Amino acid sequence: MAPGANIGDETAVFEATHGTAPKYSNLDVINPGSLILSGAMMFDYLGWSEARKKDSKSLREDPFTKNCHL
């Protein structure tokens, strides 16, 4: 899992390094971990520590049971 961020002087973009793979949507075959971690990086960048904690917590729960709730 590799989160990604492009941070400039006034703007920042956060995304999974592999993209979002829209052709696989609704097929239940993609691990969203890097996108979740990118979101956590964005929350840190924005200073939203409470949101980052919830975002990161979802990865610590068992993703195989599909009980990862924010």
N, CA, C, O and CB atoms as a CASP TS submission, in Angstrom:
PFRMAT TS
TARGET T0000
AUTHOR 0000-0000-0000
METHOD Language model
MODEL 1
PARENT N/A
ATOM      1  N   MET     1       0.841  -1.166   0.000  1.00  0.00           N
ATOM      2  CA  MET     1       0.000   0.000   0.000  1.00  0.00           C
ATOM      3  C   MET     1       0.889   1.232   0.000  1.00  0.00           C
ATOM      4  O   MET     1       1.797   1.362   0.821  1.00  0.00           O
ATOM      5  CB  MET     1      -0.958  -0.004   1.208  1.00  0.00           C
ATOM      6  N   ALA     2       0.617   2.120  -0.919  1.00  0.00           N
ATOM      7  CA  ALA     2       1.442   3.323  -1.035  1.00  0.00           C
ATOM      8  C   ALA     2       0.562   4.554  -1.246  1.00  0.00           C
ATOM      9  O   ALA     2       0.059   4.789  -2.344  1.00  0.00           O
ATOM     10  CB  ALA     2       2.450   3.180  -2.195  1.00  0.00           C
ATOM     11  N   PRO     3       0.386   5.331  -0.186  1.00  0.00           N
ATOM     12  CA  PRO     3      -0.353   6.579  -0.359  1.00  0.00           C
ATOM     13  C   PRO     3       0.499   7.584  -1.113  1.00  0.00           C
ATOM     14  O   PRO     3       1.723   7.454  -1.156  1.00  0.00           O
ATOM     15  CB  PRO     3      -0.787   7.155   1.002  1.00  0.00           C
ATOM     16  N   GLY     4      -0.130   8.572  -1.699  1.00  0.00           N
ATOM     17  CA  GLY     4       0.628   9.577  -2.439  1.00  0.00           C
ATOM     18  C   GLY     4       0.115  10.977  -2.189  1.00  0.00           C
ATOM     19  O   GLY     4      -1.065  11.190  -1.910  1.00  0.00           O
ATOM     20  N   ALA     5       1.034  11.931  -2.295  1.00  0.00           N
ATOM     21  CA  ALA     5       0.660  13.336  -2.128  1.00  0.00           C
ATOM     22  C   ALA     5       1.562  14.196  -2.999  1.00  0.00           C
ATOM     23  O   ALA     5       2.769  13.966  -3.080  1.00  0.00           O
ATOM     24  CB  ALA     5       0.757  13.771  -0.636  1.00  0.00           C
ATOM     25  N   ASN     6       0.978  15.170  -3.637  1.00  0.00           N
ATOM     26  CA  ASN     6       1.710  16.204  -4.365  1.00  0.00           C
ATOM     27  C   ASN     6       1.372  17.514  -3.672  1.00  0.00           C
ATOM     28  O   ASN     6       0.255  18.018  -3.783  1.00  0.00           O
ATOM     29  CB  ASN     6       1.336  16.235  -5.915  1.00  0.00           C
ATOM     30  N   ILE     7       2.349  18.060  -2.958  1.00  0.00           N
ATOM     31  CA  ILE     7       2.108  19.247  -2.146  1.00  0.00           C
ATOM     32  C   ILE     7       2.890  20.420  -2.706  1.00  0.00           C
ATOM     33  O   ILE     7       4.117  20.386  -2.794  1.00  0.00           O
ATOM     34  CB  ILE     7       2.491  18.995  -0.676  1.00  0.00           C
ATOM     35  N   GLY     8       2.157  21.459  -3.084  1.00  0.00           N
ATOM     36  CA  GLY     8       2.769  22.676  -3.598  1.00  0.00           C
ATOM     37  C   GLY     8       2.722  23.782  -2.563  1.00  0.00           C
ATOM     38  O   GLY     8       2.434  23.535  -1.392  1.00  0.00           O
ATOM     39  N   ASP     9       3.001  24.986  -2.989  1.00  0.00           N
ATOM     40  CA  ASP     9       2.998  26.123  -2.075  1.00  0.00           C
ATOM     41  C   ASP     9       1.594  26.486  -1.596  1.00  0.00           C
ATOM     42  O   ASP     9       1.421  26.917  -0.455  1.00  0.00           O
ATOM     43  CB  ASP     9       3.631  27.319  -2.746  1.00  0.00           C
ATOM     44  N   GLU    10       0.594  26.316  -2.457  1.00  0.00           N
ATOM     45  CA  GLU    10      -0.765  26.713  -2.099  1.00  0.00           C
ATOM     46  C   GLU    10      -1.804  25.617  -2.297  1.00  0.00           C
ATOM     47  O   GLU    10      -2.952  25.767  -1.877  1.00  0.00           O
ATOM     48  CB  GLU    10      -1.157  27.903  -2.898  1.00  0.00           C
ATOM     49  N   THR    11      -1.416  24.533  -2.923  1.00  0.00           N
ATOM     50  CA  THR    11      -2.366  23.479  -3.261  1.00  0.00           C
ATOM     51  C   THR    11      -1.748  22.115  -2.995  1.00  0.00           C
ATOM     52  O   THR    11      -0.534  21.942  -3.098  1.00  0.00           O
ATOM     53  CB  THR    11      -2.807  23.592  -4.731  1.00  0.00           C
ATOM     54  N   ALA    12      -2.587  21.155  -2.655  1.00  0.00           N
ATOM     55  CA  ALA    12      -2.118  19.784  -2.450  1.00  0.00           C
ATOM     56  C   ALA    12      -3.131  18.809  -3.026  1.00  0.00           C
ATOM     57  O   ALA    12      -4.338  19.044  -2.966  1.00  0.00           O
ATOM     58  CB  ALA    12      -1.881  19.497  -0.947  1.00  0.00           C
ATOM     59  N   VAL    13      -2.634  17.719  -3.581  1.00  0.00           N
ATOM     60  CA  VAL    13      -3.474  16.660  -4.138  1.00  0.00           C
ATOM     61  C   VAL    13      -3.036  15.349  -3.489  1.00  0.00           C
ATOM     62  O   VAL    13      -1.844  15.044  -3.451  1.00  0.00           O
ATOM     63  CB  VAL    13      -3.360  16.591  -5.718  1.00  0.00           C
ATOM     64  N   PHE    14      -3.979  14.586  -2.984  1.00  0.00           N
ATOM     65  CA  PHE    14      -3.694  13.317  -2.315  1.00  0.00           C
ATOM     66  C   PHE    14      -4.400  12.203  -3.067  1.00  0.00           C
ATOM     67  O   PHE    14      -5.588  12.310  -3.371  1.00  0.00           O
ATOM     68  CB  PHE    14      -4.141  13.350  -0.821  1.00  0.00           C
ATOM     69  N   GLU    15      -3.671  11.129  -3.370  1.00  0.00           N
ATOM     70  CA  GLU    15      -4.250  10.023  -4.129  1.00  0.00           C
ATOM     71  C   GLU    15      -3.435   8.762  -3.917  1.00  0.00           C
ATOM     72  O   GLU    15      -2.289   8.815  -3.470  1.00  0.00           O
ATOM     73  CB  GLU    15      -4.325  10.366  -5.625  1.00  0.00           C
ATOM     74  N   ALA    16      -4.030   7.642  -4.238  1.00  0.00           N
ATOM     75  CA  ALA    16      -3.284   6.391  -4.226  1.00  0.00           C
ATOM     76  C   ALA    16      -2.263   6.441  -5.355  1.00  0.00           C
ATOM     77  O   ALA    16      -2.569   6.950  -6.433  1.00  0.00           O
ATOM     78  CB  ALA    16      -4.234   5.156  -4.375  1.00  0.00           C
ATOM     79  N   THR    17      -1.072   5.931  -5.135  1.00  0.00           N
ATOM     80  CA  THR    17      -0.041   6.015  -6.176  1.00  0.00           C
ATOM     81  C   THR    17      -0.417   5.217  -7.420  1.00  0.00           C
ATOM     82  O   THR    17       0.080   5.500  -8.510  1.00  0.00           O
ATOM     83  CB  THR    17       1.294   5.517  -5.634  1.00  0.00           C
ATOM     84  N   HIS    18      -1.276   4.241  -7.271  1.00  0.00           N
ATOM     85  CA  HIS    18      -1.695   3.426  -8.411  1.00  0.00           C
ATOM     86  C   HIS    18      -2.977   3.934  -9.060  1.00  0.00           C
ATOM     87  O   HIS    18      -3.477   3.313  -9.998  1.00  0.00           O
ATOM     88  CB  HIS    18      -1.884   1.995  -7.976  1.00  0.00           C
ATOM     89  N   GLY    19      -3.515   5.046  -8.580  1.00  0.00           N
ATOM     90  CA  GLY    19      -4.774   5.559  -9.108  1.00  0.00           C
ATOM     91  C   GLY    19      -5.958   4.940  -8.385  1.00  0.00           C
ATOM     92  O   GLY    19      -5.782   4.260  -7.374  1.00  0.00           O
ATOM     93  N   THR    20      -7.142   5.167  -8.884  1.00  0.00           N
ATOM     94  CA  THR    20      -8.345   4.684  -8.201  1.00  0.00           C
ATOM     95  C   THR    20      -8.956   3.437  -8.828  1.00  0.00           C
ATOM     96  O   THR    20      -9.875   2.858  -8.248  1.00  0.00           O
ATOM     97  CB  THR    20      -9.369   5.766  -8.176  1.00  0.00           C
ATOM     98  N   ALA    21      -8.482   3.010  -9.981  1.00  0.00           N
ATOM     99  CA  ALA    21      -8.944   1.789 -10.656  1.00  0.00           C
ATOM    100  C   ALA    21     -10.460   1.731 -10.807  1.00  0.00           C
ATOM    101  O   ALA    21     -11.084   0.779 -10.337  1.00  0.00           O
ATOM    102  CB  ALA    21      -8.470   0.571  -9.896  1.00  0.00           C
ATOM    103  N   PRO    22     -11.072   2.735 -11.457  1.00  0.00           N
ATOM    104  CA  PRO    22     -12.538   2.755 -11.557  1.00  0.00           C
ATOM    105  C   PRO    22     -13.123   1.557 -12.302  1.00  0.00           C
ATOM    106  O   PRO    22     -14.286   1.213 -12.090  1.00  0.00           O
ATOM    107  CB  PRO    22     -12.976   4.016 -12.241  1.00  0.00           C
ATOM    108  N   LYS    23     -12.342   0.917 -13.168  1.00  0.00           N
ATOM    109  CA  LYS    23     -12.900  -0.231 -13.898  1.00  0.00           C
ATOM    110  C   LYS    23     -13.193  -1.418 -12.986  1.00  0.00           C
ATOM    111  O   LYS    23     -13.896  -2.348 -13.380  1.00  0.00           O
ATOM    112  CB  LYS    23     -11.944  -0.663 -14.996  1.00  0.00           C
ATOM    113  N   TYR    24     -12.649  -1.386 -11.759  1.00  0.00           N
ATOM    114  CA  TYR    24     -12.885  -2.460 -10.807  1.00  0.00           C
ATOM    115  C   TYR    24     -13.945  -2.113  -9.760  1.00  0.00           C
ATOM    116  O   TYR    24     -14.154  -2.881  -8.822  1.00  0.00           O
ATOM    117  CB  TYR    24     -11.598  -2.815 -10.121  1.00  0.00           C
ATOM    118  N   SER    25     -14.612  -0.976  -9.906  1.00  0.00           N
ATOM    119  CA  SER    25     -15.616  -0.590  -8.914  1.00  0.00           C
ATOM    120  C   SER    25     -16.733  -1.630  -8.855  1.00  0.00           C
ATOM    121  O   SER    25     -17.141  -2.186  -9.875  1.00  0.00           O
ATOM    122  CB  SER    25     -16.196   0.802  -9.243  1.00  0.00           C
ATOM    123  N   ASN    26     -17.209  -1.874  -7.662  1.00  0.00           N
ATOM    124  CA  ASN    26     -18.301  -2.817  -7.380  1.00  0.00           C
ATOM    125  C   ASN    26     -17.961  -4.279  -7.669  1.00  0.00           C
ATOM    126  O   ASN    26     -18.861  -5.117  -7.724  1.00  0.00           O
ATOM    127  CB  ASN    26     -19.505  -2.434  -8.181  1.00  0.00           C
ATOM    128  N   LEU    27     -16.667  -4.602  -7.857  1.00  0.00           N
ATOM    129  CA  LEU    27     -16.280  -5.993  -8.100  1.00  0.00           C
ATOM    130  C   LEU    27     -15.703  -6.658  -6.861  1.00  0.00           C
ATOM    131  O   LEU    27     -15.478  -7.868  -6.861  1.00  0.00           O
ATOM    132  CB  LEU    27     -15.273  -6.063  -9.225  1.00  0.00           C
ATOM    133  N   ASP    28     -15.459  -5.880  -5.793  1.00  0.00           N
ATOM    134  CA  ASP    28     -14.947  -6.413  -4.533  1.00  0.00           C
ATOM    135  C   ASP    28     -13.602  -7.122  -4.718  1.00  0.00           C
ATOM    136  O   ASP    28     -13.377  -8.185  -4.139  1.00  0.00           O
ATOM    137  CB  ASP    28     -15.962  -7.375  -3.923  1.00  0.00           C
ATOM    138  N   VAL    29     -12.707  -6.535  -5.523  1.00  0.00           N
ATOM    139  CA  VAL    29     -11.390  -7.138  -5.767  1.00  0.00           C
ATOM    140  C   VAL    29     -10.231  -6.192  -5.470  1.00  0.00           C
ATOM    141  O   VAL    29      -9.074  -6.590  -5.601  1.00  0.00           O
ATOM    142  CB  VAL    29     -11.299  -7.601  -7.199  1.00  0.00           C
ATOM    143  N   ILE    30     -10.507  -4.974  -5.081  1.00  0.00           N
ATOM    144  CA  ILE    30      -9.452  -3.978  -4.884  1.00  0.00           C
ATOM    145  C   ILE    30      -9.297  -3.662  -3.393  1.00  0.00           C
ATOM    146  O   ILE    30     -10.282  -3.533  -2.666  1.00  0.00           O
ATOM    147  CB  ILE    30      -9.766  -2.684  -5.683  1.00  0.00           C
ATOM    148  N   ASN    31      -8.051  -3.541  -2.957  1.00  0.00           N
ATOM    149  CA  ASN    31      -7.755  -3.142  -1.582  1.00  0.00           C
ATOM    150  C   ASN    31      -7.700  -1.618  -1.541  1.00  0.00           C
ATOM    151  O   ASN    31      -6.846  -1.022  -2.197  1.00  0.00           O
ATOM    152  CB  ASN    31      -6.405  -3.777  -1.075  1.00  0.00           C
ATOM    153  N   PRO    32      -8.587  -0.975  -0.789  1.00  0.00           N
ATOM    154  CA  PRO    32      -8.623   0.489  -0.748  1.00  0.00           C
ATOM    155  C   PRO    32      -7.610   1.102   0.221  1.00  0.00           C
ATOM    156  O   PRO    32      -7.655   2.304   0.480  1.00  0.00           O
ATOM    157  CB  PRO    32     -10.003   0.944  -0.370  1.00  0.00           C
ATOM    158  N   GLY    33      -6.701   0.292   0.754  1.00  0.00           N
ATOM    159  CA  GLY    33      -5.791   0.757   1.793  1.00  0.00           C
ATOM    160  C   GLY    33      -4.977   1.983   1.432  1.00  0.00           C
ATOM    161  O   GLY    33      -4.863   2.899   2.247  1.00  0.00           O
ATOM    162  N   SER    34      -4.408   2.030   0.240  1.00  0.00           N
ATOM    163  CA  SER    34      -3.577   3.192  -0.106  1.00  0.00           C
ATOM    164  C   SER    34      -4.413   4.456  -0.265  1.00  0.00           C
ATOM    165  O   SER    34      -3.936   5.554   0.021  1.00  0.00           O
ATOM    166  CB  SER    34      -2.801   2.922  -1.395  1.00  0.00           C
ATOM    167  N   LEU    35      -5.644   4.313  -0.714  1.00  0.00           N
ATOM    168  CA  LEU    35      -6.520   5.483  -0.818  1.00  0.00           C
ATOM    169  C   LEU    35      -6.929   5.970   0.574  1.00  0.00           C
ATOM    170  O   LEU    35      -7.019   7.174   0.811  1.00  0.00           O
ATOM    171  CB  LEU    35      -7.774   5.150  -1.659  1.00  0.00           C
ATOM    172  N   ILE    36      -7.174   5.039   1.484  1.00  0.00           N
ATOM    173  CA  ILE    36      -7.497   5.411   2.863  1.00  0.00           C
ATOM    174  C   ILE    36      -6.311   6.112   3.507  1.00  0.00           C
ATOM    175  O   ILE    36      -6.485   7.116   4.199  1.00  0.00           O
ATOM    176  CB  ILE    36      -7.898   4.169   3.687  1.00  0.00           C
ATOM    177  N   LEU    37      -5.094   5.589   3.286  1.00  0.00           N
ATOM    178  CA  LEU    37      -3.898   6.229   3.840  1.00  0.00           C
ATOM    179  C   LEU    37      -3.665   7.605   3.217  1.00  0.00           C
ATOM    180  O   LEU    37      -3.209   8.520   3.902  1.00  0.00           O
ATOM    181  CB  LEU    37      -2.667   5.339   3.620  1.00  0.00           C
ATOM    182  N   SER    38      -3.969   7.760   1.944  1.00  0.00           N
ATOM    183  CA  SER    38      -3.852   9.078   1.307  1.00  0.00           C
ATOM    184  C   SER    38      -4.817  10.060   1.956  1.00  0.00           C
ATOM    185  O   SER    38      -4.483  11.228   2.156  1.00  0.00           O
ATOM    186  CB  SER    38      -4.127   8.983  -0.213  1.00  0.00           C
ATOM    187  N   GLY    39      -6.011   9.584   2.282  1.00  0.00           N
ATOM    188  CA  GLY    39      -6.971  10.427   2.987  1.00  0.00           C
ATOM    189  C   GLY    39      -6.457  10.832   4.360  1.00  0.00           C
ATOM    190  O   GLY    39      -6.642  11.972   4.787  1.00  0.00           O
ATOM    191  N   ALA    40      -5.808   9.891   5.056  1.00  0.00           N
ATOM    192  CA  ALA    40      -5.234  10.204   6.370  1.00  0.00           C
ATOM    193  C   ALA    40      -4.148  11.269   6.235  1.00  0.00           C
ATOM    194  O   ALA    40      -4.049  12.166   7.072  1.00  0.00           O
ATOM    195  CB  ALA    40      -4.655   8.929   7.031  1.00  0.00           C
ATOM    196  N   MET    41      -3.326  11.171   5.171  1.00  0.00           N
ATOM    197  CA  MET    41      -2.298  12.191   4.927  1.00  0.00           C
ATOM    198  C   MET    41      -2.942  13.555   4.670  1.00  0.00           C
ATOM    199  O   MET    41      -2.444  14.577   5.140  1.00  0.00           O
ATOM    200  CB  MET    41      -1.407  11.787   3.728  1.00  0.00           C
ATOM    201  N   MET    42      -4.040  13.567   3.928  1.00  0.00           N
ATOM    202  CA  MET    42      -4.732  14.813   3.643  1.00  0.00           C
ATOM    203  C   MET    42      -5.280  15.435   4.928  1.00  0.00           C
ATOM    204  O   MET    42      -5.172  16.643   5.139  1.00  0.00           O
ATOM    205  CB  MET    42      -5.864  14.576   2.638  1.00  0.00           C
ATOM    206  N   PHE    43      -5.878  14.586   5.792  1.00  0.00           N
ATOM    207  CA  PHE    43      -6.405  15.103   7.053  1.00  0.00           C
ATOM    208  C   PHE    43      -5.286  15.695   7.913  1.00  0.00           C
ATOM    209  O   PHE    43      -5.470  16.736   8.544  1.00  0.00           O
ATOM    210  CB  PHE    43      -7.133  13.989   7.824  1.00  0.00           C
ATOM    211  N   ASP    44      -4.129  15.032   7.935  1.00  0.00           N
ATOM    212  CA  ASP    44      -2.980  15.587   8.665  1.00  0.00           C
ATOM    213  C   ASP    44      -2.574  16.941   8.086  1.00  0.00           C
ATOM    214  O   ASP    44      -2.315  17.891   8.824  1.00  0.00           O
ATOM    215  CB  ASP    44      -1.783  14.609   8.616  1.00  0.00           C
ATOM    216  N   TYR    45      -2.523  17.014   6.777  1.00  0.00           N
ATOM    217  CA  TYR    45      -2.146  18.258   6.094  1.00  0.00           C
ATOM    218  C   TYR    45      -3.110  19.396   6.447  1.00  0.00           C
ATOM    219  O   TYR    45      -2.698  20.541   6.628  1.00  0.00           O
ATOM    220  CB  TYR    45      -2.119  18.043   4.564  1.00  0.00           C
ATOM    221  N   LEU    46      -4.390  19.061   6.542  1.00  0.00           N
ATOM    222  CA  LEU    46      -5.406  20.060   6.860  1.00  0.00           C
ATOM    223  C   LEU    46      -5.496  20.359   8.354  1.00  0.00           C
ATOM    224  O   LEU    46      -6.173  21.303   8.761  1.00  0.00           O
ATOM    225  CB  LEU    46      -6.749  19.597   6.358  1.00  0.00           C
ATOM    226  N   GLY    47      -4.816  19.560   9.166  1.00  0.00           N
ATOM    227  CA  GLY    47      -4.875  19.746  10.609  1.00  0.00           C
ATOM    228  C   GLY    47      -6.101  19.115  11.245  1.00  0.00           C
ATOM    229  O   GLY    47      -6.482  19.485  12.355  1.00  0.00           O
ATOM    230  N   TRP    48      -6.716  18.178  10.564  1.00  0.00           N
ATOM    231  CA  TRP    48      -7.922  17.516  11.054  1.00  0.00           C
ATOM    232  C   TRP    48      -7.532  16.201  11.726  1.00  0.00           C
ATOM    233  O   TRP    48      -7.786  15.127  11.180  1.00  0.00           O
ATOM    234  CB  TRP    48      -8.935  17.268   9.894  1.00  0.00           C
ATOM    235  N   SER    49      -6.928  16.277  12.884  1.00  0.00           N
ATOM    236  CA  SER    49      -6.383  15.083  13.531  1.00  0.00           C
ATOM    237  C   SER    49      -7.466  14.080  13.933  1.00  0.00           C
ATOM    238  O   SER    49      -7.233  12.872  13.875  1.00  0.00           O
ATOM    239  CB  SER    49      -5.585  15.484  14.752  1.00  0.00           C
ATOM    240  N   GLU    50      -8.633  14.554  14.337  1.00  0.00           N
ATOM    241  CA  GLU    50      -9.704  13.624  14.727  1.00  0.00           C
ATOM    242  C   GLU    50     -10.172  12.797  13.528  1.00  0.00           C
ATOM    243  O   GLU    50     -10.416  11.597  13.660  1.00  0.00           O
ATOM    244  CB  GLU    50     -10.897  14.396  15.334  1.00  0.00           C
ATOM    245  N   ALA    51     -10.296  13.425  12.374  1.00  0.00           N
ATOM    246  CA  ALA    51     -10.687  12.698  11.160  1.00  0.00           C
ATOM    247  C   ALA    51      -9.599  11.708  10.767  1.00  0.00           C
ATOM    248  O   ALA    51      -9.898  10.593  10.341  1.00  0.00           O
ATOM    249  CB  ALA    51     -10.963  13.679   9.997  1.00  0.00           C
ATOM    250  N   ARG    52      -8.334  12.111  10.909  1.00  0.00           N
ATOM    251  CA  ARG    52      -7.230  11.205  10.570  1.00  0.00           C
ATOM    252  C   ARG    52      -7.253   9.978  11.465  1.00  0.00           C
ATOM    253  O   ARG    52      -7.002   8.868  10.995  1.00  0.00           O
ATOM    254  CB  ARG    52      -5.876  11.925  10.695  1.00  0.00           C
ATOM    255  N   LYS    53      -7.549  10.157  12.742  1.00  0.00           N
ATOM    256  CA  LYS    53      -7.604   9.018  13.658  1.00  0.00           C
ATOM    257  C   LYS    53      -8.687   8.032  13.235  1.00  0.00           C
ATOM    258  O   LYS    53      -8.472   6.821  13.275  1.00  0.00           O
ATOM    259  CB  LYS    53      -7.857   9.495  15.094  1.00  0.00           C
ATOM    260  N   LYS    54      -9.839   8.538  12.833  1.00  0.00           N
ATOM    261  CA  LYS    54     -10.930   7.657  12.390  1.00  0.00           C
ATOM    262  C   LYS    54     -10.562   6.958  11.093  1.00  0.00           C
ATOM    263  O   LYS    54     -10.837   5.770  10.923  1.00  0.00           O
ATOM    264  CB  LYS    54     -12.234   8.455  12.206  1.00  0.00           C
ATOM    265  N   ASP    55      -9.942   7.688  10.179  1.00  0.00           N
ATOM    266  CA  ASP    55      -9.535   7.128   8.899  1.00  0.00           C
ATOM    267  C   ASP    55      -8.518   6.008   9.105  1.00  0.00           C
ATOM    268  O   ASP    55      -8.657   4.926   8.534  1.00  0.00           O
ATOM    269  CB  ASP    55      -8.951   8.224   7.994  1.00  0.00           C
ATOM    270  N   SER    56      -7.510   6.266   9.909  1.00  0.00           N
ATOM    271  CA  SER    56      -6.473   5.272  10.170  1.00  0.00           C
ATOM    272  C   SER    56      -7.020   4.076  10.936  1.00  0.00           C
ATOM    273  O   SER    56      -6.574   2.947  10.732  1.00  0.00           O
ATOM    274  CB  SER    56      -5.328   5.901  10.944  1.00  0.00           C
ATOM    275  N   LYS    57      -7.990   4.323  11.821  1.00  0.00           N
ATOM    276  CA  LYS    57      -8.592   3.243  12.608  1.00  0.00           C
ATOM    277  C   LYS    57      -9.252   2.214  11.696  1.00  0.00           C
ATOM    278  O   LYS    57      -9.256   1.023  12.009  1.00  0.00           O
ATOM    279  CB  LYS    57      -9.624   3.810  13.603  1.00  0.00           C
ATOM    280  N   SER    58      -9.800   2.655  10.592  1.00  0.00           N
ATOM    281  CA  SER    58     -10.477   1.727   9.689  1.00  0.00           C
ATOM    282  C   SER    58      -9.521   0.683   9.131  1.00  0.00           C
ATOM    283  O   SER    58      -9.941  -0.430   8.817  1.00  0.00           O
ATOM    284  CB  SER    58     -11.132   2.488   8.549  1.00  0.00           C
ATOM    285  N   LEU    59      -8.233   1.026   9.003  1.00  0.00           N
ATOM    286  CA  LEU    59      -7.259   0.052   8.515  1.00  0.00           C
ATOM    287  C   LEU    59      -6.822  -0.920   9.601  1.00  0.00           C
ATOM    288  O   LEU    59      -6.389  -2.032   9.297  1.00  0.00           O
ATOM    289  CB  LEU    59      -6.048   0.766   7.955  1.00  0.00           C
ATOM    290  N   ARG    60      -6.930  -0.519  10.853  1.00  0.00           N
ATOM    291  CA  ARG    60      -6.552  -1.413  11.944  1.00  0.00           C
ATOM    292  C   ARG    60      -7.626  -2.453  12.217  1.00  0.00           C
ATOM    293  O   ARG    60      -7.334  -3.509  12.779  1.00  0.00           O
ATOM    294  CB  ARG    60      -6.276  -0.616  13.204  1.00  0.00           C
ATOM    295  N   GLU    61      -8.853  -2.172  11.831  1.00  0.00           N
ATOM    296  CA  GLU    61      -9.915  -3.161  11.977  1.00  0.00           C
ATOM    297  C   GLU    61      -9.703  -4.230  10.915  1.00  0.00           C
ATOM    298  O   GLU    61      -8.956  -4.014   9.961  1.00  0.00           O
ATOM    299  CB  GLU    61     -11.335  -2.506  11.850  1.00  0.00           C
ATOM    300  N   ASP    62     -10.331  -5.345  11.062  1.00  0.00           N
ATOM    301  CA  ASP    62     -10.125  -6.456  10.142  1.00  0.00           C
ATOM    302  C   ASP    62     -10.825  -6.198   8.808  1.00  0.00           C
ATOM    303  O   ASP    62     -12.046  -6.325   8.723  1.00  0.00           O
ATOM    304  CB  ASP    62     -10.630  -7.763  10.762  1.00  0.00           C
ATOM    305  N   PRO    63     -10.064  -5.835   7.757  1.00  0.00           N
ATOM    306  CA  PRO    63     -10.700  -5.530   6.468  1.00  0.00           C
ATOM    307  C   PRO    63     -11.329  -6.739   5.798  1.00  0.00           C
ATOM    308  O   PRO    63     -12.178  -6.589   4.920  1.00  0.00           O
ATOM    309  CB  PRO    63      -9.694  -4.927   5.538  1.00  0.00           C
ATOM    310  N   PHE    64     -10.921  -7.939   6.201  1.00  0.00           N
ATOM    311  CA  PHE    64     -11.461  -9.129   5.556  1.00  0.00           C
ATOM    312  C   PHE    64     -12.878  -9.448   6.017  1.00  0.00           C
ATOM    313  O   PHE    64     -13.597 -10.191   5.349  1.00  0.00           O
ATOM    314  CB  PHE    64     -10.562 -10.310   5.822  1.00  0.00           C
ATOM    315  N   THR    65     -13.276  -8.895   7.145  1.00  0.00           N
ATOM    316  CA  THR    65     -14.646  -9.112   7.611  1.00  0.00           C
ATOM    317  C   THR    65     -15.585  -8.051   7.037  1.00  0.00           C
ATOM    318  O   THR    65     -16.802  -8.130   7.203  1.00  0.00           O
ATOM    319  CB  THR    65     -14.702  -9.095   9.151  1.00  0.00           C
ATOM    320  N   LYS    66     -15.006  -7.063   6.361  1.00  0.00           N
ATOM    321  CA  LYS    66     -15.765  -5.967   5.763  1.00  0.00           C
ATOM    322  C   LYS    66     -16.509  -5.165   6.829  1.00  0.00           C
ATOM    323  O   LYS    66     -17.606  -4.658   6.593  1.00  0.00           O
ATOM    324  CB  LYS    66     -16.754  -6.509   4.727  1.00  0.00           C
ATOM    325  N   ASN    67     -15.894  -5.060   7.997  1.00  0.00           N
ATOM    326  CA  ASN    67     -16.469  -4.287   9.092  1.00  0.00           C
ATOM    327  C   ASN    67     -15.660  -3.045   9.369  1.00  0.00           C
ATOM    328  O   ASN    67     -15.544  -2.639  10.526  1.00  0.00           O
ATOM    329  CB  ASN    67     -16.566  -5.129  10.344  1.00  0.00           C
ATOM    330  N   CYS    68     -15.105  -2.435   8.365  1.00  0.00           N
ATOM    331  CA  CYS    68     -14.293  -1.241   8.525  1.00  0.00           C
ATOM    332  C   CYS    68     -15.186  -0.015   8.399  1.00  0.00           C
ATOM    333  O   CYS    68     -15.425   0.478   7.297  1.00  0.00           O
ATOM    334  CB  CYS    68     -13.148  -1.201   7.482  1.00  0.00           C
ATOM    335  N   HIS    69     -15.664   0.461   9.506  1.00  0.00           N
ATOM    336  CA  HIS    69     -16.572   1.600   9.505  1.00  0.00           C
ATOM    337  C   HIS    69     -15.874   2.840  10.009  1.00  0.00           C
ATOM    338  O   HIS    69     -15.142   2.787  10.998  1.00  0.00           O
ATOM    339  CB  HIS    69     -17.800   1.310  10.350  1.00  0.00           C
ATOM    340  N   LEU    70     -16.089   3.941   9.347  1.00  0.00           N
ATOM    341  CA  LEU    70     -15.549   5.217   9.806  1.00  0.00           C
ATOM    342  C   LEU    70     -16.575   5.792  10.714  1.00  0.00           C
ATOM    343  O   LEU    70     -16.381   6.881  11.253  1.00  0.00           O
ATOM    344  CB  LEU    70     -15.208   6.191   8.633  1.00  0.00           C
TER
END
